[in-house]
Amino acid sequence: MPTGPDTLLQALRWRYATKAFDASRRIDAPTWEALEQALVLTASSYGLQPWKFLVITDPAIRAELRPHSWNQSQITDCSHLVVLLKKRLITAADADRLIAATAGERGLDPSLLEGYRKMIQVDLIDGPRSQVIGAWAANQVYIALGNLLTSAALLGVDTCAIEGFSPPDYDRILQLEGGDYQSCVVCACGYRSADDKYASLAKVRYAATDLVEHR
């Protein structure tokens, strides 16, 4: 069932970058499962899904991460901490995996998708974008981040996207060094504290007439 325009806009006006979470409140299992599925359902270029999402609920790990996150309290006080990872490289194996998954899901002979696979090969594996594949993968991860922020707002869950952290230290602590994925961006999810003064501040956005142009 589609969400109405008023419901969507109300949720987006309600959300803000939560600075203080209520450490006593936890997101219930069905709500969190829906948010995980929202991440899984995120769109990506070619459908390659060059990401993984680490959900950190272990207090000890979060305490270890906090000093490498500008000591921001959201890291330890939120209900669920998500570290969004990007793929370091796109390889022929990634293209093959997508083609096999697509053929299986849609009941197709993989040979029918060879043209699509070649597009990926020419663009991301052999082409000029292979030289900036880290930036390309990060762009995809930020699509997932935006989807998480909006989905959470629609479910009444507070979030704070966090770029103020040390990716190398996160990779070390989360044992990602030398692997296929690396830390890209972080998102704290939970419920705002009643003491968070930022919750009541007016949202500052430029007028639509300044940002949206029709031609």
C-alpha positions as CSV (number, residue, x, y, z in Angstrom):
1,M,0.0,0.0,0.0
2,P,1.6,3.3,-1.1
3,T,2.2,5.9,1.6
4,G,0.3,9.2,1.2
5,P,2.1,12.5,0.5
6,D,1.2,14.0,3.8
7,T,2.5,10.9,5.7
8,L,5.8,11.0,3.9
9,L,6.4,14.7,4.3
10,Q,5.4,14.6,8.0
11,A,7.9,11.9,8.6
12,L,10.7,13.8,6.8
13,R,9.9,16.9,8.7
14,W,10.0,15.0,12.0
15,R,13.4,13.4,11.5
16,Y,16.6,15.1,12.3
17,A,20.2,14.1,13.0
18,T,19.7,12.9,16.5
19,K,22.5,14.0,18.8
20,A,21.4,12.3,22.0
21,F,19.7,8.9,22.1
22,D,17.7,7.4,25.0
23,A,20.0,4.6,25.9
24,S,17.2,2.7,27.7
25,R,15.0,2.3,24.6
26,R,15.5,-0.4,22.1
27,I,14.0,-0.9,18.6
28,D,11.7,-3.9,18.7
29,A,12.5,-6.9,16.5
30,P,9.8,-6.5,13.8
31,T,10.7,-2.9,13.3
32,W,14.4,-3.6,13.1
33,E,13.7,-6.5,10.7
34,A,11.8,-4.1,8.4
35,L,14.7,-1.6,8.5
36,E,17.2,-4.4,7.6
37,Q,15.0,-5.4,4.7
38,A,14.8,-1.7,3.6
39,L,18.6,-1.8,3.4
40,V,18.5,-5.1,1.4
41,L,15.9,-3.6,-1.0
42,T,17.9,-0.5,-1.8
43,A,18.5,0.3,-5.4
44,S,22.1,0.1,-6.8
45,S,23.8,0.7,-10.2
46,Y,23.5,-2.4,-12.3
47,G,21.9,-4.1,-9.3
48,L,25.4,-5.0,-8.1
49,Q,24.8,-4.2,-4.4
50,P,28.4,-3.5,-3.6
51,W,27.9,-3.3,0.1
52,K,27.4,-5.1,3.4
53,F,25.8,-3.8,6.5
54,L,27.3,-4.5,9.9
55,V,24.7,-4.2,12.8
56,I,26.7,-3.6,16.0
57,T,24.8,-4.2,19.2
58,D,27.6,-5.6,21.3
59,P,28.3,-2.9,24.0
60,A,32.0,-3.9,24.1
61,I,32.6,-3.4,20.4
62,R,30.7,-0.1,20.4
63,A,32.7,1.1,23.4
64,E,35.9,0.3,21.4
65,L,34.6,2.2,18.4
66,R,33.5,5.3,20.2
67,P,37.0,6.9,20.7
68,H,37.5,6.5,16.9
69,S,34.2,8.3,16.3
70,W,35.1,11.7,17.8
71,N,33.8,10.3,21.1
72,Q,30.2,10.8,19.9
73,S,27.7,9.5,22.4
74,Q,25.4,8.2,19.7
75,I,27.8,5.3,19.1
76,T,27.2,3.8,22.5
77,D,23.7,5.1,23.4
78,C,21.7,4.2,20.3
79,S,19.7,1.0,20.0
80,H,21.3,-0.3,16.8
81,L,24.6,0.9,15.2
82,V,25.0,0.2,11.5
83,V,28.4,0.4,9.8
84,L,27.8,0.5,6.1
85,L,30.6,-1.1,4.2
86,K,31.6,-0.6,0.5
87,K,33.2,-3.2,-1.7
88,R,36.9,-2.4,-2.4
89,L,36.8,-3.8,-5.9
90,I,34.3,-4.9,-8.5
91,T,35.6,-8.1,-10.2
92,A,34.4,-10.6,-12.8
93,A,33.3,-12.8,-9.9
94,D,30.9,-10.0,-8.8
95,A,29.4,-9.8,-12.3
96,D,29.0,-13.5,-12.5
97,R,27.3,-13.6,-9.1
98,L,24.8,-11.0,-10.2
99,I,24.1,-12.8,-13.5
100,A,23.6,-16.2,-11.7
101,A,21.3,-14.6,-9.1
102,T,19.2,-12.8,-11.7
103,A,18.9,-15.9,-13.9
104,G,17.9,-18.0,-11.0
105,E,15.4,-15.6,-9.6
106,R,13.8,-15.0,-13.0
107,G,14.0,-18.5,-14.4
108,L,16.3,-17.5,-17.3
109,D,19.2,-19.1,-19.1
110,P,22.3,-17.1,-18.0
111,S,23.4,-16.9,-21.6
112,L,20.5,-14.5,-22.2
113,L,22.1,-12.0,-19.8
114,E,25.6,-12.1,-21.4
115,G,25.1,-8.7,-23.0
116,Y,24.3,-7.2,-19.6
117,R,27.3,-8.9,-18.0
118,K,29.5,-7.4,-20.8
119,M,28.2,-3.9,-19.9
120,I,29.4,-4.4,-16.4
121,Q,32.7,-5.8,-17.5
122,V,33.4,-2.9,-20.0
123,D,32.3,-0.2,-17.6
124,L,33.3,-1.1,-14.0
125,I,35.9,-3.9,-14.4
126,D,37.9,-2.9,-17.5
127,G,36.8,0.7,-18.1
128,P,37.9,4.0,-16.7
129,R,35.6,3.8,-13.8
130,S,37.6,0.8,-12.5
131,Q,40.2,3.4,-11.5
132,V,37.8,5.2,-9.2
133,I,35.7,2.2,-8.2
134,G,36.0,3.1,-4.5
135,A,34.2,6.4,-5.1
136,W,31.6,4.6,-7.2
137,A,31.0,2.0,-4.5
138,A,30.7,4.8,-1.9
139,N,28.1,6.5,-4.0
140,Q,26.0,3.3,-3.9
141,V,26.4,2.9,-0.2
142,Y,25.1,6.5,0.3
143,I,21.9,5.5,-1.6
144,A,21.5,2.8,1.0
145,L,22.1,5.3,3.8
146,G,19.4,7.6,2.4
147,N,17.0,4.8,2.1
148,L,17.6,3.8,5.8
149,L,17.1,7.4,7.0
150,T,13.8,7.7,5.2
151,S,12.5,4.3,6.1
152,A,13.4,4.8,9.7
153,A,11.5,8.1,9.8
154,L,8.4,6.5,8.3
155,L,8.6,4.0,11.2
156,G,9.1,6.6,13.9
157,V,12.8,5.6,14.5
158,D,15.4,8.2,15.0
159,T,18.7,8.2,13.2
160,C,22.0,10.0,12.9
161,A,24.3,9.5,9.9
162,I,27.9,9.7,11.0
163,E,30.9,10.5,8.9
164,G,33.0,11.7,11.8
165,F,34.9,8.5,12.4
166,S,38.2,6.8,11.4
167,P,37.6,4.2,8.8
168,P,41.0,2.5,9.2
169,D,40.4,2.1,13.0
170,Y,36.9,0.8,12.3
171,D,38.3,-1.7,9.8
172,R,40.9,-2.8,12.4
173,I,38.4,-3.3,15.2
174,L,35.8,-4.9,13.0
175,Q,38.5,-7.2,11.4
176,L,37.9,-6.0,7.9
177,E,41.5,-5.4,7.0
178,G,42.5,-7.3,3.9
179,G,39.0,-8.3,3.2
180,D,36.6,-7.5,0.4
181,Y,34.8,-4.7,2.2
182,Q,35.8,-1.5,4.1
183,S,34.0,1.0,6.3
184,C,32.3,3.8,4.4
185,V,29.7,5.5,6.7
186,V,27.9,4.9,10.0
187,C,24.3,5.3,11.1
188,A,23.0,5.3,14.6
189,C,19.4,4.2,15.1
190,G,17.2,4.4,18.1
191,Y,15.0,6.9,19.9
192,R,15.8,10.5,20.8
193,S,16.5,11.5,24.3
194,A,14.0,13.9,25.9
195,D,17.0,16.0,26.7
196,D,18.2,16.4,23.1
197,K,17.8,20.2,22.5
198,Y,18.3,19.7,18.7
199,A,14.9,17.8,18.5
200,S,13.0,21.1,18.9
201,L,15.0,23.3,16.6
202,A,13.5,24.5,13.3
203,K,14.6,22.5,10.3
204,V,16.7,24.7,8.0
205,R,16.2,24.0,4.3
206,Y,16.4,26.3,1.3
207,A,13.1,27.0,-0.5
208,A,12.0,24.5,-3.1
209,T,12.0,27.4,-5.6
210,D,15.8,27.7,-5.0
211,L,16.5,24.0,-5.3
212,V,14.0,22.6,-7.8
213,E,14.0,23.8,-11.4
214,H,11.4,22.7,-14.0
215,R,12.3,22.8,-17.7
